[in-house]
Amino acid sequence: MWQITFLLFLVGCQKAVLRDQPNQTLNWKIDAGHSGRLISPNLFGIFFEEINHAGDGGLWAELVDNRGFEAGGPNTPSNIAPWYPIGSEDQVWLETERSSCFKQNPIALRIEFLCDENSNECGKGVGVANPGYWGMDIQAGKGYHVVFWLHSSGPVDLIVAFTSKDGQVTLAQKRLILSESSARDWTKQELYLEANGTDHYAMLSITSSKKGTIWLDQVSALPLETYKGHGFQVRLAKMLEDLKPKFVRFPGGSYVEGERLQNAWRWRESVGPWEERPGHFGDVWGYWSDDGIGYFEFLQLAEDLGALPVWVFNTGISFTDEVTDTLIGPFVQDILEGIEFARGDITTQWGQIRADMGHPDPFQLHYIAVGNGDCGRTYYRGNYLAFYNAIKASYPDMKLITNCDGLWGQLDHPSDLYDVHIYTNANDLFSKAHMFDHVTREGPKAFVSEFAVTGQDAGKGSLLAALAEGAFMIGLELNSDLVEMASQAPLFVNDNDRRFNPDVIVFNSWQQYGTPSYWVQHFFKDSSGATLLPFSFESLNSTVPLITSALRVHSENPPSDYLILKAVNFGGDPLALEVLLEGINSNSFDISQSTITILSANNVMDENSFSEPNKVVPKVRPIRSLGSNLGAVLPAYSVVSLKLHLASSHAEI
């Protein structure tokens, strides 16, 4: 047996916390030589829901809001906001018409340039502008791809530009001149603009100084640089990549259900050319989605992140209406075709459509959730069985997830996993770290697809919330023989549109930061597929607010092995630990590649912000030495991780 300690006093920002000395020492005995128990390879992932403008105006890099003028509905006149006129009513007139060349989204915008040659206002250009989602981040030296559909009753002479928020500074522009014959029919126009100035709250404008009438539809502006070239914002997608998620659950959530079925998300209306996607009103969260980030894009995102997709589909049930199990057949067929889109080869109808979108190889769709939170609804079980039987008949390897909770007894229907949602206060979530300790191991495994601290404890993303969530995640590690997958929610919030609080990542048009809840997940990004080692405490009082885990982790790139010891001190007093490792000695470790990481703060309700994005973030320090007779201190209200790199000669224990 080898006794080690790690000096957390190395973390300078904790001095204020560490002034108080611990009043007790706990002996933590870890059997590092044990073969241990493998943790689910897909234990920790992420859950994306279109909420808080997470996708439209967020992860999806589209700059134009309401690009097809459809957000006001299929009737005219239609609400075209946030588009607005540039120029007075006697110089430019905007009106919507059902004149689009796209049957799925019939609304187009008619722009009448009422200019006369003596108008100073028109000489500067009049037309229409779009400010995007609370501003467009246009940066000097960056390129942008602008696309729109256009036809005209005469020749066309337009200026397409990115300008400052007030319209006074031109950041990039191109002139578009078309003859009357070239503009008579609907044509797709593509322009590449390079910005020579920066404005984080810019707008896109389409103007003219010439009298005439044009019709405009499906206006898009994307930065040339997107995550892996697939349309996602680099700055936000990289934050997801850094979590090393093993799965991506999508697209909701309540978003999947809808207040009414007519407004529920439909996969088939979100695939194919973006110009032909009708979009829909997400009535649960109260805003229009253009569905630029659709079913295909979600599958692509999961693949780009090296994660498995977990598709949540509608079961014919919304918040206010249900389809009976005797009428659910068309819904079942719809989902079978959706699976074919993801997994079918190019000889199938939907596999060919996927290939036409640029992905001939099937996606690795192996998990599918039958609804979201619908177990108590009248027709859920009947509908579920119709989906289950049909999907298993065609795709026997597919793992299906029921909405019904199997925590306290046997389910009355077959399933591979059961879904658990937990939103509560910090103290309760900390106590729930042990909620799976005594749950039956027979039957399907658990998928904790949504969990978070909410209410006053959470603030807009507090350290207190993160600590409770970290403790809960350690509890999931300890019960990973039962819990197969878990993800926190919600993932994103646009700071201009908080519809649910708190969230993991906060952003606006050009800035972003992780809340403490984001940073606590970094402590678990090596947990999936690791080996859980057995451990014990001597004389640990059950009232001590401490939870720990010990893992053995193998990394392929580069090949290396670690012991990772984690602890959450959820109390207001520091705790002393003596770590006793059995089955290994001090010569087993390469100290030069070993680290201590701590997440704490001066105040348990501290939060990050745009002005202080790193106020509460993990501090990583190298370990300078490992002795045989030292003491370890866990600061009050902290998460601590010791990552010990095993020397190559001791990689096999």
Solvent accessible surface area in square Angstrom, and as a share of the most:
residue,aa,sasa,rsa
1,M,136,0.61
2,W,24,0.08
3,Q,46,0.20
4,I,0,0.00
5,T,1,0.01
6,F,8,0.03
7,L,75,0.37
8,L,0,0.00
9,F,96,0.40
10,L,64,0.32
11,V,1,0.01
12,G,31,0.30
13,C,63,0.38
14,Q,3,0.01
15,K,144,0.61
16,A,48,0.37
17,V,25,0.14
18,L,14,0.07
19,R,180,0.66
20,D,98,0.51
21,Q,125,0.56
22,P,32,0.20
23,N,120,0.62
24,Q,70,0.31
25,T,78,0.45
26,L,4,0.02
27,N,43,0.22
28,W,2,0.01
29,K,58,0.25
30,I,0,0.00
31,D,43,0.22
32,A,1,0.01
33,G,32,0.31
34,H,91,0.40
35,S,99,0.64
36,G,24,0.23
37,R,91,0.33
38,L,133,0.66
39,I,3,0.02
40,S,14,0.09
41,P,88,0.55
42,N,24,0.12
43,L,0,0.00
44,F,17,0.07
45,G,6,0.06
46,I,5,0.02
47,F,3,0.01
48,F,1,0.00
49,E,13,0.06
50,E,5,0.02
51,I,3,0.02
52,N,0,0.00
53,H,14,0.06
54,A,0,0.00
55,G,0,0.00
56,D,6,0.03
57,G,11,0.10
58,G,0,0.00
59,L,0,0.00
60,W,26,0.09
61,A,2,0.02
62,E,10,0.05
63,L,24,0.12
64,V,0,0.00
65,D,33,0.17
66,N,1,0.01
67,R,10,0.04
68,G,2,0.02
69,F,0,0.00
70,E,12,0.06
71,A,35,0.27
72,G,36,0.35
73,G,19,0.18
74,P,79,0.49
75,N,106,0.54
76,T,55,0.32
77,P,126,0.79
78,S,17,0.11
79,N,100,0.51
80,I,28,0.14
81,A,56,0.43
82,P,37,0.23
83,W,10,0.04
84,Y,82,0.31
85,P,69,0.43
86,I,41,0.21
87,G,29,0.28
88,S,50,0.32
89,E,131,0.59
90,D,100,0.52
91,Q,19,0.08
92,V,3,0.02
93,W,107,0.38
94,L,30,0.15
95,E,67,0.30
96,T,8,0.04
97,E,47,0.21
98,R,143,0.52
99,S,39,0.25
100,S,21,0.13
101,C,58,0.35
102,F,19,0.08
103,K,196,0.83
104,Q,102,0.46
105,N,2,0.01
106,P,28,0.17
107,I,0,0.00
108,A,0,0.00
109,L,0,0.00
110,R,42,0.15
111,I,0,0.00
112,E,43,0.19
113,F,6,0.03
114,L,59,0.29
115,C,7,0.04
116,D,77,0.40
117,E,180,0.81
118,N,140,0.72
119,S,18,0.12
120,N,131,0.67
121,E,66,0.30
122,C,2,0.01
123,G,55,0.53
124,K,180,0.76
125,G,11,0.11
126,V,1,0.00
127,G,0,0.00
128,V,0,0.00
129,A,0,0.00
130,N,0,0.00
131,P,38,0.24
132,G,3,0.03
133,Y,16,0.06
134,W,103,0.36
135,G,10,0.10
136,M,0,0.00
137,D,22,0.11
138,I,0,0.00
139,Q,65,0.29
140,A,55,0.42
141,G,54,0.52
142,K,85,0.36
143,G,18,0.17
144,Y,6,0.02
145,H,43,0.19
146,V,0,0.00
147,V,8,0.04
148,F,0,0.00
149,W,48,0.17
150,L,1,0.01
151,H,34,0.15
152,S,5,0.03
153,S,75,0.49
154,G,13,0.13
155,P,99,0.62
156,V,4,0.02
157,D,28,0.14
158,L,2,0.01
159,I,50,0.25
160,V,0,0.00
161,A,4,0.03
162,F,0,0.00
163,T,12,0.07
164,S,11,0.07
165,K,144,0.61
166,D,98,0.51
167,G,32,0.31
168,Q,146,0.65
169,V,84,0.48
170,T,67,0.39
171,L,4,0.02
172,A,4,0.03
173,Q,100,0.45
174,K,87,0.37
175,R,145,0.53
176,L,17,0.08
177,I,110,0.56
178,L,29,0.14
179,S,59,0.38
180,E,84,0.37
181,S,77,0.50
182,S,58,0.37
183,A,1,0.00
184,R,137,0.50
185,D,100,0.52
186,W,47,0.17
187,T,45,0.26
188,K,86,0.37
189,Q,21,0.09
190,E,87,0.39
191,L,22,0.11
192,Y,114,0.44
193,L,4,0.02
194,E,122,0.55
195,A,3,0.02
196,N,123,0.63
197,G,18,0.17
198,T,72,0.42
199,D,29,0.15
200,H,49,0.22
201,Y,87,0.33
202,A,0,0.00
203,M,13,0.06
204,L,0,0.00
205,S,5,0.04
206,I,0,0.00
207,T,17,0.10
208,S,6,0.04
209,S,54,0.35
210,K,112,0.47
211,K,149,0.63
212,G,31,0.30
213,T,27,0.15
214,I,6,0.03
215,W,39,0.14
216,L,0,0.00
217,D,0,0.00
218,Q,4,0.02
219,V,0,0.00
220,S,5,0.03
221,A,0,0.00
222,L,44,0.22
223,P,32,0.20
224,L,101,0.50
225,E,107,0.48
226,T,18,0.10
227,Y,12,0.04
228,K,113,0.48
229,G,60,0.58
230,H,76,0.34
231,G,7,0.07
232,F,0,0.00
233,Q,36,0.16
234,V,50,0.29
235,R,50,0.18
236,L,0,0.00
237,A,0,0.00
238,K,85,0.36
239,M,24,0.11
240,L,0,0.00
241,E,55,0.25
242,D,63,0.33
243,L,10,0.05
244,K,98,0.42
245,P,6,0.04
246,K,68,0.29
247,F,0,0.00
248,V,0,0.00
249,R,0,0.00
250,F,0,0.00
251,P,0,0.00
252,G,0,0.00
253,G,1,0.01
254,S,26,0.17
255,Y,11,0.04
256,V,1,0.00
257,E,10,0.05
258,G,2,0.02
259,E,63,0.28
260,R,119,0.43
261,L,20,0.10
262,Q,141,0.63
263,N,29,0.15
264,A,3,0.02
265,W,10,0.04
266,R,69,0.25
267,W,4,0.01
268,R,84,0.31
269,E,66,0.30
270,S,0,0.00
271,V,16,0.09
272,G,10,0.10
273,P,78,0.49
274,W,60,0.21
275,E,10,0.04
276,E,82,0.37
277,R,14,0.05
278,P,23,0.15
279,G,8,0.08
280,H,20,0.09
281,F,85,0.35
282,G,5,0.05
283,D,27,0.14
284,V,28,0.16
285,W,49,0.17
286,G,33,0.32
287,Y,18,0.07
288,W,50,0.18
289,S,2,0.01
290,D,16,0.08
291,D,6,0.03
292,G,3,0.03
293,I,8,0.04
294,G,0,0.00
295,Y,0,0.00
296,F,20,0.08
297,E,16,0.07
298,F,3,0.01
299,L,1,0.00
300,Q,10,0.04
301,L,1,0.00
302,A,0,0.00
303,E,80,0.36
304,D,15,0.08
305,L,20,0.10
306,G,65,0.63
307,A,10,0.08
308,L,44,0.22
309,P,5,0.03
310,V,0,0.00
311,W,2,0.01
312,V,0,0.00
313,F,3,0.01
314,N,11,0.06
315,T,0,0.00
316,G,0,0.00
317,I,0,0.00
318,S,0,0.00
319,F,79,0.33
320,T,80,0.47
321,D,43,0.22
322,E,47,0.21
323,V,25,0.14
324,T,37,0.22
325,D,64,0.33
326,T,118,0.69
327,L,120,0.60
328,I,4,0.02
329,G,44,0.42
330,P,98,0.62
331,F,46,0.19
332,V,14,0.08
333,Q,92,0.41
334,D,34,0.18
335,I,8,0.04
336,L,32,0.16
337,E,40,0.18
338,G,0,0.00
339,I,0,0.00
340,E,41,0.18
341,F,0,0.00
342,A,0,0.00
343,R,53,0.19
344,G,10,0.10
345,D,76,0.39
346,I,87,0.44
347,T,120,0.70
348,T,40,0.23
349,Q,127,0.56
350,W,25,0.09
351,G,0,0.00
352,Q,74,0.33
353,I,51,0.26
354,R,0,0.00
355,A,19,0.15
356,D,106,0.55
357,M,47,0.21
358,G,61,0.58
359,H,21,0.09
360,P,77,0.48
361,D,97,0.50
362,P,53,0.33
363,F,4,0.02
364,Q,105,0.47
365,L,0,0.00
366,H,57,0.25
367,Y,9,0.04
368,I,0,0.00
369,A,1,0.01
370,V,0,0.00
371,G,1,0.01
372,N,9,0.04
373,G,55,0.53
374,D,2,0.01
375,C,27,0.16
376,G,79,0.76
377,R,69,0.25
378,T,109,0.63
379,Y,73,0.28
380,Y,0,0.00
381,R,99,0.36
382,G,26,0.25
383,N,0,0.00
384,Y,0,0.00
385,L,65,0.32
386,A,34,0.26
387,F,0,0.00
388,Y,34,0.13
389,N,91,0.47
390,A,27,0.21
391,I,0,0.00
392,K,44,0.19
393,A,87,0.67
394,S,66,0.43
395,Y,40,0.15
396,P,98,0.62
397,D,76,0.40
398,M,0,0.00
399,K,77,0.32
400,L,0,0.00
401,I,0,0.00
402,T,0,0.00
403,N,12,0.06
404,C,3,0.02
405,D,72,0.38
406,G,5,0.05
407,L,7,0.04
408,W,193,0.68
409,G,37,0.36
410,Q,125,0.55
411,L,32,0.16
412,D,103,0.53
413,H,15,0.07
414,P,64,0.40
415,S,18,0.12
416,D,45,0.23
417,L,0,0.00
418,Y,4,0.02
419,D,8,0.04
420,V,7,0.04
421,H,66,0.30
422,I,13,0.07
423,Y,80,0.30
424,T,24,0.14
425,N,73,0.37
426,A,1,0.01
427,N,107,0.55
428,D,47,0.24
429,L,0,0.00
430,F,37,0.15
431,S,66,0.42
432,K,56,0.24
433,A,2,0.02
434,H,94,0.42
435,M,30,0.13
436,F,1,0.01
437,D,55,0.28
438,H,177,0.79
439,V,6,0.04
440,T,52,0.31
441,R,99,0.36
442,E,124,0.56
443,G,52,0.50
444,P,30,0.19
445,K,81,0.34
446,A,0,0.00
447,F,1,0.00
448,V,0,0.00
449,S,0,0.00
450,E,13,0.06
451,F,2,0.01
452,A,1,0.01
453,V,0,0.00
454,T,29,0.17
455,G,54,0.52
456,Q,174,0.77
457,D,36,0.19
458,A,0,0.00
459,G,25,0.24
460,K,107,0.45
461,G,0,0.00
462,S,0,0.00
463,L,1,0.00
464,L,26,0.13
465,A,0,0.00
466,A,0,0.00
467,L,0,0.00
468,A,0,0.00
469,E,0,0.00
470,G,0,0.00
471,A,0,0.00
472,F,0,0.00
473,M,6,0.03
474,I,0,0.00
475,G,1,0.01
476,L,1,0.00
477,E,0,0.00
478,L,45,0.22
479,N,4,0.02
480,S,6,0.04
481,D,48,0.25
482,L,4,0.02
483,V,0,0.00
484,E,17,0.08
485,M,0,0.00
486,A,0,0.00
487,S,2,0.01
488,Q,10,0.04
489,A,3,0.02
490,P,7,0.04
491,L,5,0.02
492,F,1,0.00
493,V,0,0.00
494,N,1,0.00
495,D,58,0.30
496,N,72,0.37
497,D,15,0.08
498,R,65,0.24
499,R,99,0.36
500,F,57,0.24
501,N,57,0.29
502,P,6,0.04
503,D,4,0.02
504,V,1,0.00
505,I,0,0.00
506,V,0,0.00
507,F,0,0.00
508,N,14,0.07
509,S,15,0.09
510,W,85,0.30
511,Q,46,0.21
512,Q,59,0.26
513,Y,18,0.07
514,G,1,0.01
515,T,1,0.01
516,P,0,0.00
517,S,3,0.02
518,Y,3,0.01
519,W,59,0.21
520,V,0,0.00
521,Q,18,0.08
522,H,33,0.15
523,F,18,0.08
524,F,3,0.01
525,K,61,0.26
526,D,36,0.19
527,S,1,0.01
528,S,18,0.11
529,G,40,0.38
530,A,4,0.03
531,T,19,0.11
532,L,15,0.08
533,L,1,0.01
534,P,54,0.34
535,F,61,0.25
536,S,56,0.36
537,F,42,0.17
538,E,81,0.36
539,S,114,0.74
540,L,66,0.33
541,N,85,0.43
542,S,116,0.75
543,T,112,0.65
544,V,17,0.10
545,P,40,0.25
546,L,15,0.07
547,I,8,0.04
548,T,4,0.02
549,S,0,0.00
550,A,0,0.00
551,L,1,0.00
552,R,42,0.15
553,V,11,0.06
554,H,103,0.46
555,S,36,0.23
556,E,129,0.58
557,N,141,0.72
558,P,98,0.61
559,P,106,0.67
560,S,15,0.10
561,D,18,0.09
562,Y,32,0.12
563,L,0,0.00
564,I,10,0.05
565,L,3,0.01
566,K,1,0.00
567,A,3,0.03
568,V,0,0.00
569,N,1,0.00
570,F,15,0.06
571,G,11,0.10
572,G,47,0.45
573,D,86,0.45
574,P,5,0.03
575,L,6,0.03
576,A,13,0.10
577,L,0,0.00
578,E,51,0.23
579,V,0,0.00
580,L,24,0.12
581,L,0,0.00
582,E,50,0.22
583,G,52,0.50
584,I,19,0.10
585,N,74,0.38
586,S,48,0.31
587,N,117,0.60
588,S,2,0.01
589,F,15,0.06
590,D,40,0.21
591,I,42,0.21
592,S,98,0.64
593,Q,98,0.44
594,S,1,0.00
595,T,38,0.22
596,I,1,0.01
597,T,24,0.14
598,I,1,0.00
599,L,0,0.00
600,S,7,0.05
601,A,17,0.13
602,N,118,0.61
603,N,82,0.42
604,V,36,0.21
605,M,74,0.33
606,D,22,0.11
607,E,53,0.24
608,N,8,0.04
609,S,39,0.25
610,F,51,0.21
611,S,99,0.64
612,E,91,0.41
613,P,50,0.31
614,N,99,0.51
615,K,90,0.38
616,V,0,0.00
617,V,19,0.11
618,P,24,0.15
619,K,52,0.22
620,V,82,0.47
621,R,80,0.29
622,P,65,0.41
623,I,9,0.05
624,R,171,0.62
625,S,77,0.49
626,L,28,0.14
627,G,24,0.23
628,S,76,0.49
629,N,123,0.63
630,L,69,0.34
631,G,39,0.37
632,A,0,0.00
633,V,14,0.08
634,L,1,0.00
635,P,0,0.00
636,A,13,0.10
637,Y,69,0.26
638,S,0,0.00
639,V,0,0.00
640,V,2,0.01
641,S,11,0.07
642,L,0,0.00
643,K,57,0.24
644,L,0,0.00
645,H,18,0.08
646,L,3,0.01
647,A,26,0.20
648,S,106,0.68
649,S,96,0.62
650,H,60,0.27
651,A,21,0.16
652,E,160,0.72
653,I,83,0.42
